[in-house]
């Protein structure tokens, strides 16, 4: 009898958790490291500003180069190639952390003249800008290592905000500062500004990156545990009594071959991320192209300043919505449901292009009806862009340990960059075909 009782007691003791969680208790939310997260999101502004600042004027620039032979419908072919080159080069460096410092991209070297050598130099410059933009995966990894399950949604909600802010600053810089000799002839009357009409927006963008680079060098802390000095606080004490065993597990995970990481729980979020990136970049390049296309070809006929203003408006409202409501919506309906809702908005988002084209042809001008259509477009954009925050959460949660988070983010960023390399050329070429072909 005593032996049976002792045996039952031993089993109970072995199966009883060492730490019993309190019933109906919710884990308190860890405060975000505000300074480090602030520096990271400042660094992440490099990609959206570098990739979107040319959108307001790239189509006009191609027309000025004369490479289309005066055919406005063919502008989309060349615009897509130029915009894709950024992401082609980025895909080659997405697994390596670099910094965008050479952001005096295509426009600093292109003159409005017919010269294939100038175009080739511009394409090379655009490629260099993409090569120097492989830091995004590193930034996401550092953000993942700086957060936990309680504040991850709050931190990753900032990434779409950064894209939105970059989508506001980049087009605003490009649309406002392009061809300054036309807007402010008293200040920019020299021959330099006539020969290089798109230098100013790129120089301003590059100066912003230099400021962010200085901030990174001075204030950003290392997040990789093997590269930083240990900080012993009361919150970092582990319950486990075998740190050597924990380190052994982490090291074994870090030394895993890359193929072993490609499990369904990792591949599925990556595939969704690549598809979202393909769809989103296709929409992003079509929007300024549609805005700049003449009305007789089914576009809106906006000039670069108007295009930059509309894109900036979209970016700032989108960013404000993501910052104020994304984390709350995730807490309310969960990331999976939010992802499904946001993806469902893409079809009406793209359908607005032919609808607006029909409105212009029916009414004979761009009036208040187009303004209402653009505002509805904005609502769809805001909902659609919540896909990014949820996808980043899925990818981060798929990592077995933080030691392989960098590799997974690198793979995810590479797949997204490949998709973004395909999207602009494909979307704008299809747009050009639709305008130059009578069905």
C-alpha positions as CSV (number, residue, x, y, z in Angstrom):
1,X,0.0,0.0,0.0
2,X,2.8,2.4,0.9
3,X,4.8,1.5,-2.2
4,X,1.8,2.2,-4.4
5,X,1.2,5.5,-2.7
6,X,4.8,6.5,-3.1
7,X,4.8,5.5,-6.7
8,X,1.7,7.6,-7.4
9,X,3.3,10.5,-5.6
10,X,6.5,10.2,-7.7
11,X,4.4,10.2,-11.0
12,X,2.4,13.2,-9.9
13,X,5.6,15.1,-9.0
14,X,7.2,14.3,-12.3
15,X,4.2,15.3,-14.4
16,X,3.3,18.4,-12.4
17,X,4.6,21.6,-14.1
18,X,7.4,23.3,-12.1
19,X,5.7,26.7,-12.6
20,X,1.9,26.6,-12.4
21,X,0.4,29.6,-14.3
22,X,-2.3,31.5,-12.6
23,X,-5.8,30.8,-13.9
24,X,-7.4,33.4,-16.2
25,X,-4.2,35.4,-16.1
26,X,-3.0,37.3,-19.2
27,X,0.6,37.8,-19.8
28,X,1.5,41.5,-19.3
29,X,2.6,43.3,-22.5
30,X,6.3,44.1,-22.6
31,X,7.1,47.7,-23.3
32,X,8.7,48.3,-26.7
33,X,12.4,49.5,-26.7
34,X,11.4,52.8,-28.2
35,X,14.8,54.2,-29.1
36,X,16.0,51.0,-30.8
37,X,12.7,50.5,-32.7
38,X,12.7,54.2,-33.7
39,X,16.2,53.9,-35.2
40,X,15.2,50.7,-37.0
41,X,12.1,52.2,-38.6
42,X,14.1,55.3,-39.6
43,X,16.6,53.0,-41.4
44,X,13.8,51.2,-43.1
45,X,12.7,54.4,-44.7
46,X,15.5,53.9,-47.2
47,X,13.7,51.4,-49.3
48,X,10.4,53.0,-49.9
49,X,11.9,56.5,-50.5
50,X,14.5,55.1,-52.9
51,X,11.9,53.0,-54.8
52,X,9.0,55.5,-54.9
53,X,10.6,58.9,-55.3
54,X,10.9,58.4,-59.1
55,X,7.2,57.5,-59.5
56,X,5.8,61.0,-60.1
57,X,8.1,61.8,-63.0
58,X,9.6,58.6,-64.4
59,X,6.9,58.5,-67.2
60,X,7.6,62.1,-68.1
61,X,11.3,61.5,-68.0
62,X,11.0,58.6,-70.5
63,X,9.0,60.8,-72.8
64,X,11.7,63.5,-72.6
65,X,14.4,61.0,-73.5
66,X,12.7,60.3,-76.8
67,X,13.2,56.6,-76.6
68,X,9.5,55.9,-77.3
69,X,9.5,57.8,-80.6
70,X,6.6,60.0,-79.4
71,X,4.3,57.0,-78.7
72,X,2.8,57.7,-75.3
73,X,1.3,54.2,-75.1
74,X,4.8,52.7,-75.2
75,X,6.0,54.5,-72.0
76,X,4.8,51.7,-69.8
77,X,7.4,49.2,-71.3
78,X,10.4,51.3,-70.3
79,X,8.9,52.5,-67.0
80,X,8.4,48.9,-65.9
81,X,11.9,47.9,-66.8
82,X,13.5,50.8,-64.9
83,X,11.3,50.2,-61.9
84,X,12.0,46.5,-61.9
85,X,15.7,46.9,-62.0
86,X,15.7,48.3,-58.5
87,X,14.1,45.1,-57.1
88,X,16.2,42.7,-59.4
89,X,19.3,44.1,-57.8
90,X,17.8,44.1,-54.4
91,X,16.9,40.4,-54.7
92,X,20.6,39.6,-55.2
93,X,21.6,41.3,-51.9
94,X,18.4,40.7,-49.8
95,X,20.2,38.1,-47.7
96,X,23.0,40.5,-46.9
97,X,22.7,43.7,-44.7
98,X,23.7,46.7,-46.7
99,X,22.8,50.4,-46.5
100,X,21.2,52.6,-49.1
101,X,23.7,55.4,-49.5
102,X,23.9,55.6,-53.3
103,X,20.4,56.8,-53.8
104,X,21.2,59.4,-56.4
105,X,19.6,56.9,-58.7
106,X,18.5,57.2,-62.3
107,X,17.6,60.9,-62.2
108,X,21.0,62.3,-61.3
109,X,22.5,61.2,-64.5
110,X,19.7,61.4,-67.0
111,X,19.4,64.5,-69.2
112,X,16.3,65.1,-71.3
113,X,17.9,64.2,-74.6
114,X,17.9,61.3,-77.0
115,X,21.0,59.3,-76.1
116,X,21.1,55.6,-75.5
117,X,24.3,55.9,-73.5
118,X,22.6,58.2,-71.0
119,X,19.8,55.7,-70.6
120,X,22.3,52.9,-70.1
121,X,24.0,54.9,-67.4
122,X,20.7,55.6,-65.7
123,X,19.8,51.9,-65.7
124,X,23.1,51.1,-64.1
125,X,22.6,53.7,-61.5
126,X,19.1,52.3,-60.7
127,X,20.7,48.8,-60.3
128,X,23.2,50.2,-57.9
129,X,20.5,51.7,-55.8
130,X,18.8,48.3,-55.5
131,X,22.1,46.6,-54.7
132,X,22.5,49.0,-51.8
133,X,19.0,48.2,-50.4
134,X,19.5,44.7,-49.1
135,X,19.2,45.8,-45.5
136,X,15.5,45.2,-45.1
137,X,15.7,41.6,-44.0
138,X,18.3,42.5,-41.3
139,X,16.0,45.3,-40.0
140,X,13.1,42.9,-39.7
141,X,15.3,40.3,-37.9
142,X,16.5,42.9,-35.4
143,X,12.9,44.0,-34.8
144,X,11.9,40.4,-34.2
145,X,14.8,39.9,-31.8
146,X,13.8,43.0,-29.9
147,X,10.2,41.9,-29.3
148,X,8.2,39.0,-27.9
149,X,4.8,37.6,-28.3
150,X,3.1,40.3,-26.3
151,X,4.3,43.3,-28.3
152,X,5.1,41.8,-31.7
153,X,1.9,43.1,-33.3
154,X,2.6,46.5,-32.0
155,X,6.2,46.5,-33.4
156,X,5.4,45.0,-36.8
157,X,2.5,47.4,-37.3
158,X,5.2,50.0,-37.6
159,X,6.7,48.4,-40.8
160,X,3.7,49.2,-43.0
161,X,3.7,52.6,-41.4
162,X,7.3,53.1,-42.5
163,X,6.3,52.1,-46.0
164,X,3.4,54.5,-45.9
165,X,5.6,57.3,-44.6
166,X,8.2,56.5,-47.3
167,X,5.3,56.4,-49.8
168,X,4.4,59.9,-48.6
169,X,7.9,61.4,-48.5
170,X,9.3,59.8,-51.7
171,X,6.5,60.9,-54.1
172,X,6.3,64.3,-52.4
173,X,10.0,64.9,-52.9
174,X,9.9,63.6,-56.5
175,X,6.8,65.4,-57.5
176,X,7.6,68.7,-55.8
177,X,11.3,69.0,-56.5
178,X,11.5,67.6,-60.0
179,X,12.3,70.2,-62.7
180,X,12.8,73.0,-60.1
181,X,13.7,75.5,-62.9
182,X,10.1,75.4,-63.9
183,X,8.6,76.0,-60.5
184,X,11.1,78.4,-59.0
185,X,13.0,80.0,-61.9
186,X,14.5,82.7,-59.7
187,X,16.3,80.2,-57.5
188,X,17.2,77.5,-60.1
189,X,18.0,79.5,-63.3
190,X,21.5,78.1,-64.0
191,X,22.4,75.7,-66.8
192,X,23.0,72.9,-64.3
193,X,19.3,72.6,-63.5
194,X,18.3,72.6,-67.1
195,X,20.8,69.8,-67.9
196,X,19.9,67.8,-64.7
197,X,16.2,68.6,-64.0
198,X,15.8,65.6,-61.7
199,X,18.9,66.0,-59.6
200,X,17.3,68.0,-56.7
201,X,14.8,65.4,-55.5
202,X,17.4,62.7,-55.5
203,X,20.0,64.8,-53.6
204,X,17.4,65.7,-50.9
205,X,16.5,62.0,-50.5
206,X,20.1,61.0,-50.2
207,X,20.7,63.6,-47.5
208,X,17.9,62.1,-45.4
209,X,19.6,58.7,-45.6
210,X,22.9,60.2,-44.5
211,X,21.2,61.5,-41.4
212,X,19.7,58.1,-40.7
213,X,23.1,56.5,-41.2
214,X,24.7,58.7,-38.6
215,X,21.9,57.8,-36.1
216,X,22.5,54.1,-36.7
217,X,26.2,54.4,-36.2
218,X,25.8,56.3,-33.0
219,X,22.8,54.8,-31.2
220,X,21.8,51.4,-32.6
221,X,22.6,48.5,-30.3
222,X,23.3,44.9,-31.5
223,X,20.4,42.5,-31.0
224,X,22.2,39.2,-31.8
225,X,22.9,37.5,-28.4
226,X,26.2,36.1,-29.5
227,X,27.5,39.6,-30.5
228,X,26.4,41.8,-27.6
229,X,27.5,42.1,-24.1
230,X,25.2,40.3,-21.6
231,X,22.9,42.5,-19.4
232,X,21.9,40.9,-16.2
233,X,18.6,42.1,-14.9
234,X,15.8,40.6,-12.9
235,X,13.7,40.1,-16.0
236,X,16.4,38.1,-17.8
237,X,16.8,35.3,-15.2
238,X,15.6,32.0,-16.7
239,X,13.6,29.4,-14.8
240,X,15.7,26.7,-16.3
241,X,18.6,25.4,-14.3
242,X,20.6,24.1,-17.3
243,X,21.8,27.0,-19.4
244,X,24.4,24.9,-21.1
245,X,21.6,22.7,-22.5
246,X,19.7,25.7,-23.7
247,X,22.8,27.1,-25.5
248,X,23.4,23.7,-27.0
249,X,19.9,23.6,-28.5
250,X,20.2,27.1,-29.9
251,X,23.6,26.4,-31.4
252,X,22.2,23.2,-33.0
253,X,19.3,25.2,-34.5
254,X,21.7,27.9,-35.7
255,X,23.8,25.3,-37.5
256,X,20.8,23.7,-39.3
257,X,21.2,23.4,-43.0
258,X,19.0,25.8,-45.0
259,X,16.9,23.1,-46.6
260,X,15.8,21.8,-43.2
261,X,14.2,25.2,-42.4
262,X,11.9,25.0,-45.5
263,X,9.1,23.4,-43.6
264,X,5.4,24.1,-44.5
265,X,5.1,26.4,-41.5
266,X,7.9,28.5,-43.0
267,X,7.3,28.2,-46.7
268,X,3.6,29.0,-46.6
269,X,4.1,32.5,-45.0
270,X,7.0,33.2,-47.4
271,X,4.9,32.2,-50.5
272,X,2.1,34.5,-49.3
273,X,4.6,37.3,-48.7
274,X,6.0,36.9,-52.2
275,X,2.5,37.0,-53.7
276,X,1.5,40.0,-51.7
277,X,4.7,41.8,-52.8
278,X,4.0,40.9,-56.5
279,X,0.4,42.2,-56.3
280,X,1.3,45.3,-54.3
281,X,4.2,46.5,-56.5
282,X,2.2,45.9,-59.6
283,X,-0.5,48.2,-58.2
284,X,2.1,50.8,-57.0
285,X,3.7,51.2,-60.5
286,X,0.3,51.2,-62.3
287,X,-1.0,54.0,-60.2
288,X,1.4,56.8,-61.3
289,X,1.4,55.4,-64.8
290,X,-2.4,55.6,-65.0
291,X,-2.2,59.1,-63.5
292,X,0.2,60.3,-66.1
293,X,-1.3,58.7,-69.1
294,X,-3.2,61.2,-71.4
295,X,-6.9,61.1,-71.1
296,X,-7.3,60.1,-74.8
297,X,-5.5,56.9,-73.9
298,X,-7.7,56.2,-70.9
299,X,-5.6,57.8,-68.1
300,X,-6.1,60.9,-66.0
301,X,-3.4,63.2,-67.6
302,X,-1.9,64.4,-64.3
303,X,1.4,66.3,-64.3
304,X,4.2,65.2,-61.9
305,X,3.3,67.7,-59.1
306,X,-0.3,66.5,-59.0
307,X,0.8,62.8,-59.1
308,X,3.2,63.4,-56.2
309,X,0.5,65.2,-54.2
310,X,-2.0,62.3,-54.6
311,X,0.6,59.6,-53.8
312,X,1.7,61.6,-50.8
313,X,-1.9,61.9,-49.6
314,X,-2.4,58.1,-50.0
315,X,0.8,57.5,-48.1
316,X,0.2,59.7,-45.1
317,X,-3.4,58.5,-44.5
318,X,-2.4,54.9,-45.0
319,X,0.4,55.3,-42.4
320,X,-1.8,57.0,-39.9
321,X,-4.4,54.2,-40.1
322,X,-1.8,51.5,-39.7
323,X,-0.3,53.2,-36.7
324,X,-3.5,53.9,-34.9
325,X,-5.6,50.9,-35.7
326,X,-3.6,47.9,-36.9
327,X,-2.6,46.5,-33.5
328,X,-6.1,47.0,-32.2
329,X,-7.7,45.2,-35.2
330,X,-5.3,42.3,-34.7
331,X,-6.2,42.1,-31.1
332,X,-9.9,42.2,-32.0
333,X,-10.2,39.7,-34.9
334,X,-6.8,38.1,-35.1
335,X,-4.1,38.3,-37.8
336,X,-5.5,35.5,-39.9
337,X,-9.0,37.0,-40.3
338,X,-7.5,40.4,-40.9
339,X,-5.2,39.0,-43.6
340,X,-8.2,37.4,-45.4
341,X,-10.2,40.6,-45.3
342,X,-7.3,42.7,-46.6
343,X,-6.5,40.3,-49.4
344,X,-10.2,40.4,-50.6
345,X,-9.8,44.2,-51.2
346,X,-7.3,43.8,-53.9
347,X,-9.8,43.0,-56.7
348,X,-11.9,46.1,-56.2
349,X,-8.7,48.1,-55.8
350,X,-7.5,47.1,-59.3
351,X,-11.0,47.4,-60.7
352,X,-11.0,51.1,-60.0
353,X,-8.6,51.8,-62.8
354,X,-11.0,50.8,-65.7
355,X,-13.9,52.4,-63.7
356,X,-12.0,55.7,-63.5
357,X,-11.1,55.5,-67.2
358,X,-14.7,54.9,-68.1
359,X,-15.8,57.9,-65.9
360,X,-13.4,60.2,-67.7
361,X,-14.6,59.1,-71.1
362,X,-18.2,59.4,-70.1
363,X,-17.9,62.8,-68.6
364,X,-15.3,64.2,-71.0
365,X,-13.1,65.6,-68.2
366,X,-11.4,64.9,-64.9
367,X,-13.9,66.4,-62.3
368,X,-15.3,65.7,-58.9
369,X,-16.4,62.2,-59.9
370,X,-12.8,61.2,-60.3
371,X,-12.0,62.8,-56.9
372,X,-14.6,60.6,-55.2
373,X,-13.3,57.6,-57.0
374,X,-9.8,58.3,-55.8
375,X,-11.0,58.7,-52.3
376,X,-12.7,55.3,-52.5
377,X,-9.4,54.0,-53.9
378,X,-7.7,55.3,-50.8
379,X,-10.0,53.3,-48.6
380,X,-9.2,50.1,-50.4
381,X,-5.5,50.9,-50.3
382,X,-5.6,51.4,-46.5
383,X,-7.3,48.0,-45.9
384,X,-5.1,46.2,-48.5
385,X,-1.9,47.3,-46.8
386,X,-2.8,45.6,-43.5
387,X,-1.6,42.5,-45.3
388,X,2.1,43.4,-44.7
389,X,1.8,43.7,-40.9
390,X,0.1,40.3,-40.6
391,X,2.5,38.6,-43.0
392,X,5.5,39.9,-41.0
393,X,4.0,38.4,-37.9
394,X,3.4,35.1,-39.6
395,X,7.0,34.9,-40.8
396,X,8.5,35.8,-37.5
397,X,6.3,33.3,-35.6
398,X,7.4,30.6,-38.1
399,X,11.0,30.7,-36.9
400,X,11.9,27.8,-34.5
401,X,14.3,30.1,-32.6
402,X,15.6,33.6,-32.8
403,X,18.9,32.1,-34.0
404,X,17.4,31.3,-37.4
405,X,15.2,34.3,-37.6
406,X,17.8,36.1,-39.7
407,X,17.9,33.3,-42.3
408,X,14.1,33.1,-42.5
409,X,13.8,36.8,-42.9
410,X,16.5,36.8,-45.5
411,X,14.7,34.1,-47.5
412,X,11.4,35.9,-47.2
413,X,12.9,39.2,-48.3
414,X,14.7,37.5,-51.3
415,X,11.4,35.9,-52.4
416,X,9.6,39.3,-52.1
417,X,12.4,41.0,-54.0
418,X,12.2,38.5,-56.8
419,X,8.4,39.0,-57.0
420,X,8.8,42.8,-57.0
421,X,11.4,42.4,-59.8
422,X,8.8,40.7,-61.9
423,X,5.8,42.8,-61.0
424,X,6.6,46.3,-62.4
425,X,7.8,45.1,-65.9
426,X,4.9,42.7,-66.2
427,X,2.1,45.1,-65.0
428,X,3.3,48.2,-67.0
429,X,3.9,46.1,-70.1
430,X,0.4,44.7,-69.9
431,X,-0.9,48.3,-69.5
432,X,1.1,49.4,-72.5
433,X,-0.2,46.5,-74.6
434,X,-3.8,47.4,-73.6
435,X,-3.3,51.0,-74.7
436,X,-1.6,50.2,-78.0
437,X,-3.8,47.3,-79.1
438,X,-7.4,47.5,-80.3
439,X,-9.4,44.5,-79.2
